[in-house]
Amino acid sequence: MRRGRFAPTPSGQLHIGNAFTALCAWLQIRQAGGQFVLRIEDIDKGRSRPDLMTQQIDDLRWLGLNWDEGPHVGGPFGPYEQRHREPRYEEALQQLHAKGCIYPCYCSRAELAAIASAPHGLSSEGPVYPGYCRQLSQDERLAKGVQKSPALRFAMPESMNRFDDAVAGQQAFSASEIGDFVVKRADGMFSYQLAVTVDDAAMGITDVLRGSDLLDSTPRQLALYAALDLTPPRYAHVALLGDAEGSRMSKRDKSLSIAALRAQGATPERLLGLLAHLAGWLAHPEPVSAAALIPCFHTQQLGKPMIRVTNDQLQWLY
């Protein structure tokens, strides 16, 4: 059975771009007759807030998106909040260490900032780390360890990373574009890349549909899947929503949060109708329920760099 998920980070309110991605992921799995999982990615405890998690869950329910497993529902693969899953990430680190796939990195913030003048790698991780600490001797590591606790980096294999994205098509990334990436920070926080890989595998996720801003995370996660001898899911990366000027919608724009739209009188049926029209599932905006969109779902128009939302379209919500 196919299993999909939506995994928000409770560091801000959901906005209509998040709602669009959640709707796409939900419709994909519901159309396939599969199971849908809600997972809260609150591994960054300093930025995540319980009240925002509560708000996000309420917003998803308001939209009519339900889940078979997750917060307030339970399920066989819990807990469904990452902050409670850290022992699993530590176990994966031990497996990677035993295989020689990770190494300690003692670079300071200043040293890492200096890399910013070098060519950038894939956008989700910033500049490519040039591997300063990868070839350190054991004596050098011991000496540096006296002065600084290290981060742990995954040694990216040199082979070309290729995968077929269900929306974006064939993709290929070289190791030089990716670089060695952090799997555990010096302060003890596990990385998104490690946590999401371990969780998707442990929860039996077969289909990951998410925003195109995470497309370049995929080769890193596929490398982790291979190193941990895990079976990766099928990936589909859909267009992001942007404003009329082409700027990506973000949590910083409070006026486009689901909570703000609700407070201003928008109904879930109108918001879903607008999103369905933007996705090409409806010829024109019209009030509709999430369940009514299940037979309409397709990804034919979701491979665009961005889908722009005009002010007139937003005004139709009221």
Order of alpha helices (4+ residues) and beta strands (2+ residues): beta-alpha-beta-alpha-alpha-beta-alpha-alpha-beta-beta-beta-alpha-beta-alpha-beta-alpha-beta-beta-alpha-alpha-beta-alpha
